[in-house]
Amino acid sequence: MPPQPISLLEKSLHLSFKDKDLLAQALTHRSATGKAHIHKHNERMEFLGDAVLELVATEYLFSFESKSEGELTNWRAALVNGKQLASVARELKLGDYLFMSRGEEASGGRDKESTLANALEALIGGIFLDQGFETARTFCFDHILTRLGELLKAGKHRDFKSVFQEKAQELNAVTPHYEVVAESGPDHDKEFTSAVFLGDEEVARGSGASKQEAEQAAAEAGLKVKKWK
């Protein structure tokens, strides 16, 4: 089905783009840039939005003067990882507004975690280009940074690989290792599945948009399998 009119997204976000083509580009998946579409895809804008979001998040977290660099790094990772950004994008219903090919849509593209996270970053990049840094900062704060408290409460800031390694060494005298056991999707939209091992024992698997995310997911799953808190 065709995407919803982008004017509805502007209304829901309380934003009015001066350059509507920037917003359209931010919402255009690579698969839609065939002969029937005129928009450029959003990957370059995603690159920009990623940098804007990281700067805004870092500036915000820097105000927590009692926290160490390591803690703040983990907090930032919890705020800007793909799973979290996809969750925000779902709440904003970004998937309803994306331009993509019929094939991509048929394969569940409108709800694909990596596609949604990338679109949110591209939207931030578009806001920065069209409205300036202050508006982009406000958007990031209102929709992403305000979730810090709930993420901390849920333990999403934990470095699961470090915790799993500490427990494995303490209780089993073994250092875990990780292997990529599956990859799917095109180069620009890959999903990785990694397994965590203790010696020859495969403990658990996890998936993510990068090898690092997949390893974190595998470690988190491994902590549950082993019942290590």
Secondary structure, DSSP 8 states (H G I E B T S, - for coil): -----HHHHHHHHT---SSHHHHHHHTB-GGG-STT--S--SHHHHHHHHHHHHHHHHHHHTT-TTS-HHHHHHHHHHHHSHHHHHHHHHHTTGGGG-B--HHHHHTTGGG-HHHHHHHHHHHHHHHHHHH-HHHHHHHHHHHTGGGHHHHHHTTTTS-HHHHHHHHHHHHHS---EEEEEEEES-GGG-EEEEEEEETTEEEEEEEESSHHHHHHHHHHHHHHHHT--
